[in-house]
Amino acid sequence: MKKCLIYLLLTIFCFTLCHAQDFSQLKQNLDWQVYNYPQEKIHVMTDKPYYITGDTIWLRAFVVNVVNNQPVDASKFVYVELISPMNTVDMRVKIKERDGVFKGYLPLDPTKIAEGEYTLTAYTMFMQNQGEQYFFKKTKTTRALK
């Protein structure tokens, strides 16, 4: 067993040594790809998991680079939408970045927002170019006040 492990480690070491040039070229290509085609990731935190009509959804969003999870400077606005159970956009807000954080709120107007399961969706304009599969989505439930 020890011999097999030693042979395996020696093989990996020799392979790495022989192809070190290929790995540096691969790293250069990857760095070029990341620099020229950055990809953002967004995460939204809300103050509560459930809401009643008339409440306000307070939220905070963070936009980071997918590769290193560092804040992104390119996007200055986050768009947050509240999508109804009928798959229509009931509310949309545009939140400006301040000190690396996007803070905002969505007031749940009782005359416009009915009881049900809504989807909170967040994206940047850059993410919109990449497609909806990159958007942040979270389900939120609203209940009528009784």
Buried (B, 14 or more C-beta within 10 A) or exposed (E): EEEEEEEEEEEEEEEEEEEEEEEEEEEEEEEEEBEEEBBBBBEBEBEEEEBBBBBEBEBBBBBBBEEEEEEBEEBBEBBBBBBBEEEEEBBEBEBEBEEEEBBBBBEBEBEEBBEEEBBBBBBBEBBEEBEEEBBBBBEBEBEEEE
